[in-house]
Amino acid sequence: RISYAPLWRTMKDKKITTYKLIKDYEFNARTVNNLRHDLSITMVTLGKLCEILNCSPNDIVEFIKEG
């Protein structure tokens, strides 16, 4: 299972809101919804988030072993 918990921490630290992602960085609201619900995103989106937040993928997503 994937979790975007690291993303929310990183965004809070960098003072970037989901509103700012949509308005200033032209993210689709559906993409933000996918992030909120721990659904998959594209590698392009992951790359854009890394660039915006000046971070690595580990600061955005974590993979959680089930079981």
N, C-alpha and C positions, 0 to 999 in steps of 0.2 A: 504494500500500500504506500502511496506517496502522501507527503504532508508538506504544506507550505508554511508551517509554523516559523521556520527560519526567515522566510520572506517578511512576515509581519514584524518580527523583531528588527530586522535590518531596515525596513521602511520606517519604523518608529525611531530608530537611532539616527537615521538620515533625514528625518522630518519630511518624508514624502508620503502623501495620502493617496488612496485609491482615486479620489476626485482629481488630484493632480496628474495621476497616470492617464486618466481619460481626457482631461481638458488640455494639459500642457504637452503630453507625450503621445496623444492620439491613440491610446489603447482602446480597443473595442470593449464595450461594457460586458459583452458575453465572455471575453477573455478574463476580465476581472471576476466575473461570476464563477468561472471555472476555478480560478485560484482560491476564491472563498470556500468553495466546496471540495477542494482537494481533487479536482479532476485534471486530466492530462492537458498539457499545453505543448506547443511546438518548440523545437530547438531554436527557431528564429526568435520566438517570444522570450525564451530563456536567455538568449544572447542579448536581446534588447534590455531586459531587466538588469542583467549584469552590467551593461554599459551605463544605464541610467543611475544605478546604485553604486557603481564603481566597486563591484564585489565579484566573488566567484560563485559558481552554481551551488556550492555547499552552503552559501549564505542565503539561498533561495528555496531549495528543496531538500528534503531528506526522505530516504526510503526506509520504511518500517517493516521489519519482518513480522509476519503474523504467525501465531502458533507458539 
